[in-house]
Amino acid sequence: MVAALGLLVAPGAADGQEPGKISRVGFLGSRNQSDNTYLDTFRRSLQDLGWVEGKNLVIERRFAEGRLDRLPEFAAELVRLKVDVIVVGGTAPAVAARKATATVPIVVVAAGDPVALGLAKSLARPGGNVTGLSFDVALQLIPKELELLKETVPRARRIAVLSNPANPGNRLAIDNLKSIAGRLGVQLQFLEAQEPAEFENAFAAMSREGAEALFVVPDATLAFQRARLQEFVAKSRLPTMFGLREHAEVGGLMSYTVDLQDIFRRAATYVDKILRGAKASELPIEQPSKYELVINLKTAKALGLTIPQSILARADRVIR
């Protein structure tokens, strides 16, 4: 566990902050710190708003390193440290933080539908201690992701779907996939895995059932295990659509999702407002507004797959 240590307050503290006060922000994530480039984006954005670690800010970092069962313990620890606000990256950390406290403000980033999860009364007026940015739109993008995969591999009739059973946001994702499968003329094979030890059985099942492509539901734990997961994907030679960019960067064929760097920048504005006195209950929960399609042409070549020009023209990034 890494915890930033507060130093003496220097001149230039954020306007509206009590003189001499060091604000404490808790950051709770599913991965580890070295795997979380989004934290750096968040920190830089806070600095742009006048909040500087070692001057007027301490960030207490807690990372589950892929073990979601550790999240409740870490959430409770942040509450005991009397942080002023808790920032959570993902659905499972959001649920754990909300169970740990009903009073400390919580800023969710990339969490599933906060209303359906019982974290807020509505997006416009959350009404409790949870606000931030919902990942619900990204889950609603899932039918589009399946369409892109089908357009890329038009011959595919049977598509395997891999998800993490511990992720509470998966129900909506799977329902969205089922809703479009018939129109696309594909059969879906639903499989679950949470850690590398379970990957072998999942991919063996794909092989037995004759899967012709693979769809991986976005999940922080699977992203944490992405290098090992990609080994199985490469061995299976299945064209794969991922819901997080990191997978395409380590060899996955393609990914389509919201721009997570953008929403972590926007999360800093929520923290800034709360530290200056705003109430989480009155800050509307926002939806992502930027999306990115990443294509890995090196992987396509290795698979002997030609990416349609209609897909390439829409790509925000092409890995060659």
N, C-alpha and C positions, 0 to 999 in steps of 0.2 A: 504494500500500500504506500502510495506516495502522497505526502501532504506538504503543501507550500507553507513555509514558515513566515509569519508576519514580521516585518521590520518596523522601525519607527516611521511615523507618518511624515511625509515630506511636503513642502509647499505644493500647491496645485491640486489639492483634493477636489473631487467632483463637486460641482455646484450643488447646493442643497443638502450636502452631507454634513452631519454634525461634526464640528471641528475636532480633530484628534481621533475620530472614530475610524476603525478599520472594519470594512464590511467583509463578511464571510460568505462565500458561495460554495455550495456543495455540488460536485459533478459526479453523477452515478452512471456508469456505462457497463455494457455486457462484455466488452472485449478487454484488452489490456491497453495501457497507455501508449506503448510504442506502435500499436495498430490503430490509433485513433487520431488521424490527421485533422479530423473535424474539431477536436479540442483546440488545436492551434489556431484554426480559423476563428473560433469563438473567442479565444483570448485576445487575438489581434483586434477583433471588432470591439470588445470591451475597452481595450486601450484607446481606440479611436474615440470612444465616448467619455474618456477621462478616468477610467478605472485601471489602475496599474498595480500589478502584483508587487509586493514589497514596499508600496507607498500607501495606498488607501484600500488595498484589496488582498484577501487571502482566498485561494481556491483550494478546497479540500477535495482531493481526487480519490475516488473509489472505483475499482474496476473488477468485474467478476471473472475475467479471463475465460469467458465461455461457459462458466458454471452458473447457470441461472439460479440455482438453489442458494447461492451466496448473496443474492441481491437483498433479501429481507434483512439480513444481518448488517450489511453495509448501509442500507437506508436508515435503520435504527441508529447506527453509529453516527451518521451525519446529523440526525435530530438531536442526539445527546451533545454534539459539539456546538449546538445552538447556532447553526448557520442561518443567515438571513433569507436565503432562498436556495432551493435545490433544483439543479438542471438535470434532466434525465434524457438519455439518448436511447429511444426505443420503447416498445410497448411493455415488455416485461419489467424494465426498471421503473417505468411510470406506475405500473400497478403496485410494485413493491413500495415505492415511495409514498403513494397515497394510503396504503395500509399502515405505514409507519407514522403518518401524521395527518391530521385534518386541519392544522393551523399554520405550519410553515409553508410559505408560498412555493409552489412547484411549477417550473417551466418545462413543459414536455417538448421534445424535439423528435420528429420522425416516429411518433407513437400512432397506433391505430385509432379508429373512431373513438374519441374520448367520451362521447355521449353513450354509445353502445357499451363501452367498457365501464360505465358508471363513474367516470372521473369528473364529468361536468354535466350540468343540467341542460345547457345548450351551447352552441358555438358562439352565439352573439353575447350571451350573458352566462358565463360558466357557473357563477353562483357559489363556488366553493373556494378551495385553495389551489386549484389547478388551472393553468392557462398555457399558452404557447402555440405550437404549430403541429397540426395533425398530419399524420402520414396516410390518412384515410383516402385522399385523392390518389396516392400511389397504389393503394390496393384496388381502387377503382380502375386504375390503368391496366390492371392485369389482363382483362380481355384484349386490350390493344396489344399487349406483349405477346399473347398467344396468336393473335392475327399476324404479327410481324414474323413470328417463328414459322407459322404455316406458309406465309408468303415466301420466306427464305427457303423452306424445304417443302415445296408443294406436294411431293410424293408421300409425305408422312401421313399415315392414317391412324397410327397408334402412338400416342405421346405419353410418356411417363411424367408424373408430377411428384417432385420430391419436396417435402416440407418438414419443419421441425415441430413435433407434437407439443412441445412445451411453450410454444408461442401463442398467446391468447388472441392474436390478431389473425390467425390463419383461417378461422371459420369463414370470414368474409371473403378472403382470397379464394378459397376453394369453391365457395358458392358462386363467385363471379366466373370462375373457370367453367364450372358445370353449365352456367347459363348460356355460354357461347359455343360449347363443344359441338352441339348438334348442327348449328348453322355452318360451322367450319368443316363439318364432315369428318370429325376425328373422334376416336375413343380415347378416354383418359384413364391411365392406370395410376392410382394414388398410392404413394409410398411415403414412409416416415423414417427420419433419421435425425439424431441430435448430435452424434459424435462419430469420429472415425471408425470406431469399433462396429458401428451399425451400417456403415456405408457398403461394406461387402455384401451383406444380405440384400440390401436395397437394389444394388446394381445387378446382382444375380437374378433377382425377380424380374428386372427390366429385360434381361437377356432371355429368360424363359418365356416371357410373354411377347417377345418380338417387338419391343419398343423401337421406333424409328427416329425419335427425337426426344429431348428432355426439357422440362420446364422446372426451374428451381424457384420456389416461392421466396421472396425476400425475407431474410432473417439475419440478425446480428450474429448469432452463434454460428450459423453456417458460413457467414462471411469470415468469422474468426478462424474457421477451419478450412478456408478456401484453398490453400495450397494442397492439402491432403485430398480434399474433395475433387480438385481439378485432376489429380492423378487418376482417380476412378473415371472421371468424365473422359479424359484423353484415352484411357485404355478401352473404354466402351465404344469410342468413336461415334458418339451420339452428338449431333448438332444441338447445342443447348442455349436456351434463353435464360438469363439471370435477371433478377430484380434489383441488383446492386452493382455499381460500376466496378468495384474492386475485383469481382470475379473475371470480368473481361480483361482486366489488366494483368492477371496471372495466367491467361491462356484460354479463358472461356470465349465462346464464339461471339456472343452479343449480350448486351444489357440495355434495359430501358427503364428509367425511373425518374424520380424528381431529382433536382440538383441539390444534393445534401449540403454542399458547401454553402449554397445560398441560404438554406433554412437555418444553418447554424449561425450565419452572420445575423440573420433576422432575430434569432433567439437572444442575442446579446442586447437588442433593443428592449426586449421584455425585462431582462434582468436590470437594465439601466433604469427603467421606469419604476420597477418595484423597489429598488434600492433608494430611489428618490421619493418614495412614499405612496406610489400607486398600489391599489388592491388587486390581487390576482382575480378575485371574483368579478371585477368590473372590466378586465382586459379581454376583449374578444379573442377567441381562438382562431388563428388564421389557417388558410390552406396554402400549400405550395403553389407557386406560379411559374417556376422554371423547370424544364424537363430536359433529359439528355439521352440520346441513343448512341451507344458505343459499339463499333464493329471491329472485331479482330480478324484482319485479313490473313495474318500468318496462320491462324487456326483454320480458317476457311480453306486455305491452300493445302494444309496438312490433311484435311478431311476430303479433299478433292471436290470441294463445293464452290460453285460460282454464286457470289452474292448478287442478286438482281440489282440492276441500276436504280430501280425505283426505291430500294432500301438504302443503297449507298448515298443517294441524293438527299436523304433525310437525316443521315448520320451527323451528329454534332462532333464526333471524334472517330477517326479511323486509325487503328493500330496496324502498322505495316511491318 
